[in-house]
Amino acid sequence: MKALKDKILEEYKKGNVVVSTFDGLKVAPLKDIIDQPADGLLYDLNRDEATILTFIDDPKWVNDYACMAVIRGLKKQIDQLKNKL
C-alpha cells in the first residue's frame, strides 16, 4: 500500500492524478480531468450518481454524493464564467 500511496503523491506533485479504472490505474494530467464536462469527470472518478448509489450500505456514500453535487455546481459556475468572457 505504501508503494501505491507514494506513486499517487508523486504523480500529484507532477500535476497528475491517478484514477483506478477497470483496466487498472490510469495517470492523467489534472488539467485534462478538470477540462472535461462534469459527467465525464465524475465518471472517471467513479463519483457519478449511479456508481455512488451502488455503495448505499457504506456510509461514505453520503460524502461521495455531496462531492458529486459540489463538483457539478462548480463546473456549472465555471461554464457560466467562461461564457461571460
Residue pairs with C-beta under 8 A, 6 or more apart in sequence:
7 18
7 25
8 18
11 17
11 18
11 27
12 18
15 29
15 30
15 31
16 27
16 28
16 29
16 30
17 27
17 28
17 29
17 30
17 33
18 25
18 26
18 27
19 25
19 26
19 27
19 28
19 33
19 44
19 45
19 46
20 26
20 46
21 44
26 44
28 44
33 41
33 44
33 45
34 41
36 44
37 75
38 71
38 72
38 75
38 76
39 48
41 71
41 75
42 48
42 68
42 71
42 72
43 51
47 64
47 67
47 68
47 71
48 68
49 65
49 68
52 61
52 64
52 65
52 68
53 61
53 65
55 61
55 64
